[in-house]
Amino acid sequence: MRRLFWVAVGAAAGIYAVRKVQKTLHAYSPAGLADRAGGLGHSIGDSLAGFVHEVRSAMAERESELRDALGLSEKSRLTPAQAADLTEHPSLPRPTPRSTT
């Protein structure tokens, strides 16, 4: 009876050890790493998408400011003399563009 008990304990310990090793090997395999990274991917992807959105909106706003400053926007145009003056003396105060409306 004692031998049967120890055989059962040994078999249970062996099964436990094999399962533990298999779980650890899967965790460090490419598929296991992809599974673990998948949870992180959503939060990183969301924050990256938010960052890209902020950069694009700031870029569009800055482009609008530059177009207004150079007189390239539809709402304001510089005369050729004002554009030449702006090109020759960029540090001087910007002339007020004339409105085309």
C-alpha positions in Angstrom: 0.0 0.0 0.0 2.9 2.4 0.8 4.5 1.7 -2.6 1.2 2.5 -4.4 0.9 5.8 -2.5 4.4 6.9 -3.4 3.9 5.8 -7.1 0.7 8.0 -7.1 2.6 10.9 -5.5 5.4 10.6 -8.0 3.1 10.4 -11.0 1.2 13.5 -9.7 4.4 15.4 -9.2 5.6 14.4 -12.7 2.3 15.5 -14.3 2.5 18.8 -12.4 6.1 19.4 -13.5 5.4 18.6 -17.1 2.4 20.9 -17.2 4.4 23.7 -15.5 7.3 23.4 -18.0 4.8 23.3 -21.0 3.1 26.4 -19.7 6.5 28.2 -19.3 7.7 27.1 -22.7 4.5 28.4 -24.3 4.8 31.7 -22.5 8.2 32.3 -24.1 7.4 30.9 -27.5 6.6 33.3 -30.4 2.9 32.5 -30.1 3.0 33.0 -26.3 4.8 36.3 -26.6 2.3 37.4 -29.2 -0.6 36.5 -26.9 1.0 38.6 -24.1 1.8 41.5 -26.4 -1.7 41.5 -27.8 -3.1 42.9 -24.5 -0.5 45.7 -24.5 -1.0 46.3 -28.2 -4.5 47.8 -27.7 -3.4 50.4 -25.2 -0.2 51.3 -27.1 -2.2 51.4 -30.4 -4.9 53.6 -28.9 -2.3 56.1 -27.4 -0.4 56.1 -30.7 -3.6 56.8 -32.7 -4.4 59.7 -30.3 -0.9 61.1 -30.7 -1.1 60.9 -34.5 -4.5 62.6 -34.4 -3.1 65.4 -32.3 -0.1 65.9 -34.5 -2.2 66.0 -37.7 -4.6 68.5 -36.2 -1.8 70.7 -35.0 -0.1 70.4 -38.4 -3.2 71.5 -40.2 -3.6 74.4 -37.8 0.0 75.5 -38.3 -0.3 75.1 -42.1 -3.3 77.4 -42.0 -1.4 80.0 -39.9 1.5 79.8 -42.4 -0.8 80.2 -45.4 -2.4 83.2 -43.8 1.0 84.7 -42.9 2.2 84.3 -46.5 -1.0 85.4 -48.1 -1.7 82.1 -49.7 -5.1 81.4 -48.1 -8.3 81.9 -49.9 -9.5 84.5 -47.4 -6.5 86.8 -47.8 -4.1 87.6 -50.6 -1.1 89.8 -50.7 -0.4 92.2 -53.5 2.7 91.4 -55.5 4.5 94.4 -53.8 3.6 93.2 -50.4 4.8 89.6 -51.2 8.1 91.0 -52.6 8.5 93.1 -49.5 7.8 90.1 -47.3 10.4 88.1 -49.2 13.1 90.8 -49.1 12.5 91.8 -45.5 11.1 88.8 -43.6 11.9 90.2 -40.1 9.8 93.4 -40.6 6.2 93.4 -39.3 3.9 91.6 -41.7 1.6 93.8 -43.8 -2.1 93.3 -43.4 -3.3 91.3 -46.4 -6.1 92.7 -48.4 -9.3 90.8 -48.3 -10.7 89.3 -51.6 -14.3 89.3 -50.4 
